Amino acid sequence: MSTDSTKAKPEGNPDRQLAESILPLVGGAANVTSVSHCMTRMRLGLADRSRVQDEPLKALPGVLGVVEDDTYQIVLGPGKVARITPEFEALVEAQAEAARDRATAQAAAGQTAGDPAGAPRTADELAAEGAAIRAARKEKNATPVKLMLRRVANIFVPLIPALIGCGIVAGINGLFTNAGWLPALTPALAAIASGFMSLIAVFVGLNTAKEFGGTPVLGGAAAAVIVFPGVADVSAFGQKLAPGQGGVLGALFAALLAVYVEKACRRLVPSAVDVLVTPTVTVLVAGLVTLFGLMYVCGEIATGIGHLADWLLQHGGAAAGFVLGGLFLPLVMLGLHQALIPIHTTLIEQSGYTVLLPILAMAGAGQVGAAVAIYLRLRRNTSIRKTIRSALPAGFLGVGEPLIYGVSLPLGRPFITACVGGAFGGGVVGLFYQLGTSVGSTAIGPSGWALFPLLKGDQGLGAIAAIYGLGLAAGYLVGFVATYFFGFSKQMLSELNAPTETEAAAGKGTSPEPPHPGSPEPSPAPAPAGGPGSLV
């Protein structure tokens, strides 16, 4: 791997320095096939997964953990990931360009590159090996449901930063309006907060067409029909349409239809007239179907989603909140939580906030409480305690992956007790909904303490924040108690608190846990695979 692009490290740029530290640990620029990011993770496509050095990568200051799916995902945290990813991309491009220059020079000199062992290997062979590795990993995770949800996430996740920004502006505007502050400014804040939401269908159309292999602007044009004010003059199913009817669901299906129409035109239309016929037919067919079918049908579906969420919490209350809060961590673990993104967005379109997110956010509170209990129970396990110390601040701010994948899930039982904590937190918020106070969020993405600026509901901000805070406290407390008393078996405590080789050589005790009355003294157990205290 070339070091040309990293010889002169810019001083005082920690984001650049972290990117430079990550790159060699993922196999260098030649091993990176794609780079993107979401709210908390930098997502890398890799040619050869075996070239990644997982443990040194996880140990880097600033790296909160790693997650493997169809891409290799490095958890960096909100805000930070958006700064580091461009630096990383620039490094990859610079080193790739340097490699291309060397290859060009070698070709001009008549040289043939070989591998370190001297056996000549062509670029096609290397590409084939990388493709085989990627195909094997994709096949492992490529269930139809996960593939569908992954595509849904690819459509909506890029919209989350704008939803968050506009949501916070909406909250500020609401605060100023209720307090009577700066009346000349509040109309401007309302315009800023509402502008994106009024056109969100267009952005969904753009991303849908891009995700499914169509021309993004044609997908956006098909979806734009939904928010055009003139649709009020169109009748479908015996009633006038309303601008925005069908919302993001209608936009998604309109753009998806546009993609299929466009692809059919590309196959059938002669290339000489393709530039004129294909866009026209695509927009016309998708637009007509949207106006006279999708807007009405998807509008009914969206209304049904809103009514279902309201009915569920009004009648289920604490029980519904308990189930939702308790199941969210397993949904995150399986990647199925992505199915909720369009539902959240639909609820925000309808009422200005989603009542589901504050309940689901309680899963993170249970996770934090469980992590604190693990920290206290495993007093001798410096590896796990170090992971918890580094991941806990992010956990309080709603970034749960480091604690899930680095602590509770590998341990097993603490993951279940963390879910119990989330269930009780969700139950508290659900109970207050049933009693007449709804707590919602004006955007999706953040949770934990980071959700406070986005809270909104049918009562004053103080009451809503107090209920949300009470739910968090319940999640912390129950997650802690359940994990401390029920999260470990005696054998687990003995194994996970086993002394390290250094401590054993120094003659230190075998376990800080006192023996239970009436039970034999546990004998030291071998450390788990991967070394003392390892989560492997």
Phi, psi and omega in degrees: 000134181288145175247013183301319186280353183243010181293318182256089181282131179290125179287146174076015178240086184295330179295315178297319182294321177293319177300319179294328178285326182288320190304309180294335182282346175256015175099007179082174184299326182294340182266352183261118181260339178202152179223129174207176177209157173244213184293322187232347189237141168269123186255122184243133165272131185240140177284322183222104183298329184293345181276355180279135177260093190297308188294314175299327179294315179296332183280350181296133173299127183105341175266120185270348181155176177228150179225135179253130175216225174288340173237163175269118191248122180257117184279117182243340179103157181296145181080306182296321182296327180289338177271325186280324184302314178298324177296318180295317179299319180297320178295316180299315181295319180296315181289324178295320178295320177297321179295321178294321179297318179294319179297321178296318180295320179294319179296320180295329180272000178077023182270155176238121181285146177226172179278172184301334180277354177098351179279126182294136180225131183272162177297326179295322178294315178298318180296322179294319178298314179298319179296322179295319179295314180297320181295320180296319180290320179295322180296325180296323185253005190266054171286151182303320181295314181294323178296319179296314181293327178295321178291321176300316179297320180297334178282317190263330183301320178298343181274346188299317179304319178292322177298319180294311182300312180292327178294319179292320176299320177298320177296318178297318179297319177297320178296315180295320181295314181293327181272351182074023182271146172044060182299335179286339183267332187299325176298323178294319178296321178297320179295318180295316183291326187266341185301313181294316182296328180291339181242014184299331178300323180295316180293322175297319178298316178301310183291325179295313179298319178297316183294325184260013171087019176260184176278118186306318185293332177288323174296320177294323180293320178295319181287333183296337178304325185297323185261002179290127182301331183292350179292346178297342179269000183258137177250139176215136181056036174079013179214157179288142175281158177241139177305132181090353181298132184098332173054214184292331178293316177297321179296318180299312183288327177296314180293322178297318176298319179300322179298314182292322177295316180299315181296322177296319179295320181299326180283326191260331187276133177302143185299333183296329182244009183301319185296336179265316189283313187300309179298322182295311181296320181299309182293321183293309183295311181297321180295316180295316179296322179296314183293317188258015177205298189294320183299317181291311184297312181291330175297319177294320178296315180298318177297320178298321178298316179298315179295322181294315179299317180295315180297318183300316182279329178292320183264327180275323177054239184298322181295316179296316178298322179298313181293314182296315180294326182282333184268351189291321179300315174299325177296319178297316181301321182272353182080007184279348179296342180295337178294341182277346185299312178296329179293314176303313183297321178297316179295322178295320177299320186284311188241357181092354178199158176255125181279350182280324188298314179300328177289313180295331180296341180294339176301323178293327178294316177299324179295318179295314178300319179297320181296320178296318178297318178299319180300319182283325182285324183260066187292334183265349185272089185294331182294309181293320181295324177294319177299317181296317180300321182282330185266341186296318178302318177294326178297319177298330180269007173096005176266099190264348186302316181300321179286324180294303187277340182261343187227287194288316183295315177297331180281337174091273185300320177299335176294320179293316180292330174295321177297324178297317177300316178297325179296316180292321176298315177296325178297322178297311181295320178296323179298315180294328175298316179296330180277355173117005179239111179268138178243120182229176178233137181280356179209167177248158180125288183286159170210195182058214180294334182292349181275344183306315181293347183256003184290142177202151179192203182263009176233182179294158183299324180299315180294320181294316180296323180295318179294316179298317178297323178295320176297316177301315181299319178296318178297315177301310187294310183292320176301320179292308184297314182298320181285319183297318186264335186234002186275352184222140168274168179299321180294318179300315180297320180295316182290314186285340177258013178298143181291152174288167180299323180295316180294319180297319179295330180278355177083021180282167183295163183272336182198137178281350183281123178292148179293146177286142181304132176084359181251148180293153178295124181291137177278150180301133180257153177298148180292152177299161179305135179103002177110164180302131177079004183289149176265003183290000000 
